[in-house]
């Protein structure tokens, strides 16, 4: 069961990072005209970052890493 969770978590991490990278590329490429883009890149970039952060936290939890007690 843990292997399936790891596969899904790694896939979510890759998807989140790919979404952030793709949106970053779309923001930084040179514009051909003054028309605005029909795809809002900033919300998608934040969504990709949120997915990547949550997947990284879940991956660390599945691997058994725990915070020290205070």
C-alpha positions in Angstrom: 0.0 0.0 0.0 2.8 2.4 0.8 4.4 1.9 -2.6 1.2 3.0 -4.3 1.0 6.1 -2.1 4.6 6.9 -2.9 3.9 6.6 -6.7 0.9 8.9 -6.5 2.9 11.4 -4.3 5.9 11.5 -6.6 3.5 11.9 -9.6 1.8 14.8 -7.9 5.2 16.4 -7.1 6.3 16.1 -10.7 2.9 17.5 -12.0 3.2 20.4 -9.6 6.8 21.2 -10.6 5.9 20.8 -14.3 3.0 23.2 -13.9 5.2 25.8 -12.2 7.8 25.4 -14.9 5.4 25.7 -17.7 3.7 28.8 -16.3 7.1 30.4 -15.6 8.1 29.7 -19.2 4.9 31.3 -20.5 5.4 34.4 -18.4 9.0 34.9 -19.5 8.8 34.3 -23.2 8.9 37.3 -25.4 5.5 38.7 -26.5 4.7 39.0 -30.2 2.1 41.7 -29.8 0.3 43.8 -27.2 -2.6 41.4 -26.8 -2.9 40.0 -23.3 -2.6 36.2 -22.8 -5.8 34.3 -22.5 -4.2 32.0 -19.8 -3.7 33.6 -16.4 -0.3 32.2 -15.5 0.0 33.4 -11.9 -2.9 31.5 -10.4 -1.8 28.3 -12.1 1.8 28.8 -10.9 0.5 29.2 -7.3 -1.6 26.1 -7.7 1.4 24.1 -9.0 3.4 25.4 -6.0 0.7 24.4 -3.6 0.5 20.9 -5.1 4.3 20.5 -5.1 4.5 21.6 -1.4 1.7 19.3 -0.3 3.2 16.4 -2.2 6.6 17.0 -0.7 5.2 17.1 2.8 3.2 13.9 2.1 6.3 12.2 0.7 8.3 13.1 3.8 5.4 11.8 6.0 5.2 8.5 4.0 9.0 8.1 4.4 8.5 8.4 8.2 10.3 11.7 8.9 8.9 13.3 12.0 9.5 16.6 13.6 11.2 16.7 17.0 8.9 17.2 19.9 9.1 20.6 21.6 
